[in-house]
Structure formats: structure tokens, C-alpha cells
Amino acid sequence: MYSMNVEIPFETERHAKIALNSVIQDEEPRAGTHIERKISVERNLLKVSWEAEEARILRTSAQSLLQLLVLVTQTIEQFDGLE
């Protein structure tokens, strides 16, 4: 098994929860390969952990989620930024 843990800091806990709610709906595809992703918020940190049978699947899942988080972060900055 391969695993990866990431903590992404946001300006506020509210922003971390917005990010969580935006990405939680993006489920992992089940194409015969086991991958499990857990996402949570602790204070202003979005915490993500993965476990996968193959490194390729882990890399693809992490890349997809991180690209989505870039978009979510840009949206937060545009429409709900701190002033």
C-alpha cells in the first residue's frame, strides 16, 4: 500500500470548511483498484490522507484533488477574500 498525507492551510477555518465542502463531493472512481481518501478540517487546516494499492492511482488522485483545490482557493479569494 502507498499512502500520502497533506495539510493545506487556509486563512480561516471558514475557508477550510468551504474547501472541504467543495471537494468532498468529488468521489474516487472505483475502477478495480483500491484507493481510499479521507478529508477533514482542523482549525484552518484542510487535512487529506490517501491509501492506494498503486502509486500511479495515488498520484492521479492527489493531482486531481490539488487542481480542484487551486480552483476553490481562487474562487474563495475572488468572492470571499479577507480585506
Number of C-alpha atoms within 10 A of each C-alpha: 11 14 15 14 13 14 15 13 16 16 11 13 16 13 22 24 19 16 22 20 13 13 16 14 8 11 11 14 10 8 7 6 11 15 20 15 18 11 16 16 20 12 13 17 20 21 17 18 15 19 18 19 14 14 14 11 16 22 14 11 19 19 12 13 16 15 11 16 17 12 12 18 18 13 13 16 12 10 8 11 12 9 3
